[in-house]
Amino acid sequence: MARKFPALVAVLAFVAASCGSAGAADDSSTTLVTTTTAVTTTTTTTVPEDTGFPVTIDAPNGPVTIDEKPDHIVSLSPTSTEVLFAVGAGGQVVAVDDQSNYPAEAPATDLTGFDPNVEAIAAYGADLVVIMYDPGDVISGLEAIGIPVIEHPAATTLDDAYLQIEQIGAATGHSGEAEALVAAMRTDIAAATTSVSGNGATYYHEIGPDLWSLTSSTFAGALYAMFGLTNVADEADPDGWGYPQLSAEHILTEDPSIIFLADTKCCGQSSATVGDRPGWDALTAVGEGAIVELDDDVVSRWGPRVVDFVEAIAEAVVENA
C-alpha cells in the first residue's frame, strides 16, 4: 500500500520512544532489573518464583500486570508482532493489525494500530494487547474492561529494542527465548559492525521518492553511524526533527557515496528509477552503481530483523565505500 510521506514522517516523529519508571518488587518474587546507559529508564520485571505469573512489566505506559500466561494476544504493532513470533509466543497470538505482514503465519485482520477500536480488539477475547502508541483513550478503555496493554513506541536505540523484546518475552512466558534472541542479535550486530568501516563515506537514505529522509539522530540513522558513515541529511535538519524532506539540489550538491532506498516496496523505487531522475546520473553513487535496494519493512521496524538491516549496510560498505 502506498504511503503518504508527510503523514508517515509525522507518525514516526510522534511515536518517539518514551520513558518508564521502575516498579517495586514483591518479596515473594524474583526481580530482574535491566539498566542501560543508552536509555534513561530502568526497566523492572517482577516474576514470582513458583508459577511465573502474575508478571508485572514496567512499560512506557506504566506498570502492567498480567495475571496469567496470555493465550489471546492482540498485536497492533508490526514490530511487536515480529517479536512475539520470534520469542516463541506466536501460538498465543489471535489477531494482528493490518500492517503486520511478517511472519506469514501471523493472523492478519483489519484491526488498525493507527486508530484502534476497543470493542473490535475485545471481540478477539484479548487477554494481552501490545500497541505502538495510543492516539487517545485506547489504553484506558482496554484497561477498564480488564485487558492489560503494553505500549512499545518506536525504539530510538538498540537498547530500546532489546528491552522491548525482553519485556514481551516476560509478559508472554518466554523470558528465556527472549534473552537468547537478544544475545544472538548483539553477537550478530557486533560481528557486522566491528569488522567493517565506512571510513566517513557519505550516504543518502530515502524514505520516499519525494525525498523524505532521516538523520543520524534516528534509530536507523544510528545504525549507519556505527559504520562511520556520514549522513547527507544531517545538515538539512536544523530543528533536529529527524525526518527532513530534502531537495534534489541538496542531494546533488552533497553527492553521496551510497544511496539506500527504503521505498522499494511502497513506491517501486530502484536503481533504474533513481538513475532516470533529472540530473541524478551525475551522482557518484549512480555512476558507480552504489545504490542499495532495501526492504521497506525491515528498515522501518526495530525487531529481530534489525540484524538483516545492519548486515545489508555492512555489505554495502564493503562493496561501495
C-alpha positions in Angstrom: 0.0 0.0 0.0 1.4 3.4 -0.9 2.4 5.7 1.9 1.6 9.4 2.2 5.0 10.5 3.3 4.2 13.7 5.3 1.8 11.6 7.3 4.3 8.8 7.7 7.0 11.1 8.9 4.6 12.7 11.4 3.8 9.3 12.8 7.5 8.4 13.0 8.1 11.6 15.0 5.1 11.2 17.2 6.0 7.7 18.3 9.5 8.5 19.5 10.4 6.3 22.5 9.1 7.4 25.9 10.4 6.6 29.3 9.0 4.4 32.2 9.9 4.3 35.8 11.0 1.3 37.9 8.4 -0.5 39.9 8.6 -2.1 43.3 9.2 -5.8 43.7 7.1 -8.2 45.8 9.1 -10.0 48.5 8.0 -13.4 47.2 9.3 -12.7 43.7 12.5 -12.8 41.7 13.1 -9.4 40.3 15.1 -9.0 37.1 16.4 -5.4 36.7 17.9 -4.3 33.5 19.6 -0.8 33.4 21.2 0.6 30.3 23.3 3.7 29.8 21.7 4.4 26.4 18.2 4.5 27.7 17.2 6.9 30.5 15.0 4.3 32.2 15.3 1.3 34.5 13.0 -1.5 33.5 11.9 -3.9 36.2 10.2 -7.2 35.6 8.7 -8.9 38.6 8.3 -12.7 38.3 7.0 -14.9 41.1 9.3 -17.9 41.6 6.5 -20.5 41.7 4.4 -20.2 38.6 6.0 -17.4 36.6 2.7 -15.4 36.8 1.4 -12.9 37.6 4.1 -10.8 36.0 4.5 -7.0 36.1 6.1 -5.2 33.3 7.2 -1.6 33.8 6.3 -0.5 30.3 6.5 3.1 28.9 2.8 3.4 29.7 3.4 2.4 33.3 3.4 -0.9 35.3 1.4 -3.6 33.5 0.4 -6.7 35.4 -0.5 -9.9 33.5 -2.2 -12.3 36.0 -1.9 -15.5 33.9 0.0 -16.6 30.8 -1.9 -14.9 27.9 -3.3 -17.1 25.2 -5.3 -14.5 23.3 -2.7 -11.8 22.4 -3.6 -9.0 20.0 -0.7 -7.1 18.5 -1.3 -3.7 16.9 2.4 -3.1 16.1 4.2 -4.8 13.2 7.4 -4.8 15.2 5.8 -6.3 18.2 4.2 -9.0 16.0 7.6 -10.0 14.7 8.9 -10.1 18.3 6.1 -12.2 19.6 6.7 -14.9 16.9 10.5 -14.7 17.3 10.4 -15.4 21.1 8.0 -18.3 20.6 4.7 -16.7 21.5 3.2 -16.9 18.0 0.8 -19.6 19.0 -0.7 -17.3 21.6 -1.4 -14.6 19.1 -5.0 -14.5 17.9 -5.0 -11.2 15.9 -2.6 -8.7 14.5 -3.1 -5.3 12.8 -3.4 -4.8 9.1 0.2 -3.7 8.7 1.7 -6.8 10.4 2.7 -8.7 7.3 5.6 -10.7 8.8 5.8 -13.6 9.6 3.4 -15.0 7.0 1.6 -17.1 9.7 0.6 -14.0 11.7 -3.2 -13.9 11.9 -3.8 -10.7 10.0 -7.1 -8.8 10.5 -8.5 -5.4 9.6 -7.6 -4.0 13.0 -5.5 -0.9 12.8 -2.7 0.4 15.1 -3.2 4.0 13.9 -6.8 4.3 15.2 -7.5 1.3 17.4 -11.1 0.4 18.3 -11.6 -1.0 21.9 -14.6 -3.1 21.0 -13.0 -4.6 18.0 -10.0 -5.6 20.0 -12.0 -7.0 22.8 -14.0 -9.2 20.4 -11.0 -11.4 19.9 -11.1 -12.3 23.6 -7.8 -10.4 24.2 -6.0 -11.1 27.4 -3.0 -9.0 26.4 -2.7 -6.2 23.8 0.6 -4.7 22.5 0.4 -1.4 20.8 2.9 1.1 19.3 1.1 4.2 20.5 -2.2 5.4 21.9 -3.9 8.0 19.8 -6.4 8.7 22.5 -8.0 6.7 25.2 -7.4 3.2 23.9 -5.2 2.0 26.8 -7.6 3.3 29.4 -10.6 1.8 27.5 -9.0 -1.6 27.4 -7.8 -1.5 31.0 -11.3 -0.5 32.1 -12.6 -3.9 30.8 -9.7 -5.8 32.4 -7.4 -6.2 29.4 -3.7 -5.4 30.1 -1.9 -3.3 27.5 1.8 -2.9 26.8 2.7 0.2 24.8 6.0 -0.2 22.9 6.8 3.0 21.0 9.3 3.3 18.2 12.8 2.5 19.5 15.4 5.2 19.4 18.4 2.9 20.3 19.2 -0.7 20.0 19.0 -0.9 23.8 15.3 0.3 23.5 14.7 -2.6 21.0 16.4 -5.2 23.3 14.4 -4.1 26.3 11.1 -4.4 24.4 12.0 -7.9 23.3 12.8 -8.9 26.9 9.6 -7.3 28.2 7.5 -9.2 25.6 9.3 -12.4 26.5 8.5 -11.9 30.2 4.9 -10.9 29.5 4.1 -14.0 27.4 6.0 -16.6 29.4 9.0 -16.7 27.1 11.8 -14.9 29.0 14.4 -17.5 28.2 13.7 -17.3 24.5 13.7 -13.5 24.5 17.1 -13.4 26.4 18.6 -15.8 23.9 17.3 -13.8 21.0 18.7 -10.6 22.3 22.1 -12.3 23.0 22.1 -13.5 19.4 21.2 -10.1 18.0 24.0 -8.5 20.0 26.5 -11.0 18.7 25.5 -10.7 15.1 25.4 -6.9 15.1 28.8 -6.7 16.8 30.3 -9.1 14.2 28.9 -6.9 11.4 30.0 -3.5 12.8 33.4 -4.3 14.2 34.7 -5.9 11.0 33.6 -3.2 8.6 34.3 0.6 8.4 32.8 3.1 6.0 35.7 5.5 6.7 33.5 8.5 6.6 31.8 7.7 3.3 28.6 9.7 2.8 25.1 8.3 2.2 21.5 9.3 1.5 18.7 7.2 2.9 15.4 7.6 1.1 12.1 7.0 2.7 10.1 8.3 -0.2 10.6 9.4 -3.8 9.7 12.9 -2.8 13.0 12.9 -1.0 11.9 12.4 2.6 14.9 11.1 4.5 16.2 10.6 8.0 19.2 11.8 10.1 21.7 10.3 12.4 19.5 11.1 15.4 17.0 8.4 14.4 17.1 4.7 15.1 18.1 3.8 11.6 20.5 6.7 11.3 22.3 5.5 14.4 22.8 2.1 12.8 24.6 3.7 9.8 26.7 5.8 12.2 28.0 2.5 13.7 29.9 2.0 10.4 31.3 5.5 10.4 29.1 6.7 7.6 28.2 10.4 7.2 24.6 11.3 6.6 24.0 14.0 4.0 20.6 14.8 5.6 22.0 15.8 8.9 22.8 19.4 7.9 19.3 19.8 6.4 17.5 19.3 9.7 18.3 22.4 11.8 15.4 21.7 14.2 16.6 18.2 14.9 13.3 16.6 14.0 15.0 13.6 12.4 13.0 13.2 9.2 13.7 16.1 6.9 12.4 16.4 3.3 15.5 17.1 1.2 15.7 19.0 -2.1 17.2 17.4 -5.2 19.7 20.3 -5.3 20.9 19.4 -1.8 21.4 15.8 -2.7 23.2 16.7 -6.0 25.4 19.1 -4.1 26.3 16.6 -1.4 26.9 13.8 -3.9 26.5 10.9 -1.6 28.8 7.9 -2.0 26.0 5.4 -1.4 22.2 5.7 -1.8 20.0 3.5 0.3 16.4 3.1 -0.9 13.8 2.3 1.7 10.9 2.9 -0.7 11.3 -0.1 -3.0 8.1 -1.9 -1.9 5.8 1.0 -1.2 6.7 3.1 -4.2 8.6 0.9 -6.7 11.9 2.7 -6.4 15.0 1.0 -7.7 18.5 1.7 -9.1 16.9 2.2 -12.5 14.3 4.8 -11.4 16.9 6.7 -9.4 19.2 6.8 -12.4 16.3 8.2 -14.5 15.8 11.2 -12.2 16.8 14.5 -13.8 20.5 15.2 -13.1 20.9 12.2 -10.9 23.1 10.5 -13.5 25.9 12.8 -12.3 25.9 11.4 -8.8 28.8 9.3 -7.7 26.5 6.7 -6.3 24.6 6.4 -9.5 27.7 6.3 -11.7 29.4 3.6 -9.6 26.2 1.6 -9.1 26.3 2.2 -5.3 22.5 2.1 -4.9 21.2 -0.3 -2.3 17.6 -1.5 -2.6 16.3 -2.3 0.9 13.2 -3.9 2.2 11.0 -1.1 3.5 9.5 -3.2 6.2 12.8 -4.4 7.6 14.2 -0.9 7.7 11.2 0.7 9.3 10.9 -1.8 12.2 13.2 -2.4 15.2 12.6 -6.0 16.0 14.7 -9.1 15.3 15.2 -8.3 11.6 17.2 -5.2 12.5 20.1 -7.7 12.2 19.3 -8.1 8.5 19.3 -4.3 8.1 22.7 -4.0 9.8 24.2 -6.7 7.6 22.8 -5.0 4.5 24.6 -1.9 5.5 27.8 -3.8 6.1 27.6 -5.5 2.7 27.0 -2.1 1.0 30.0 -0.6 2.8 32.3 -3.4 1.8 31.2 -3.2 -1.8 31.0 0.6 -2.2 32.6 2.7 0.5 
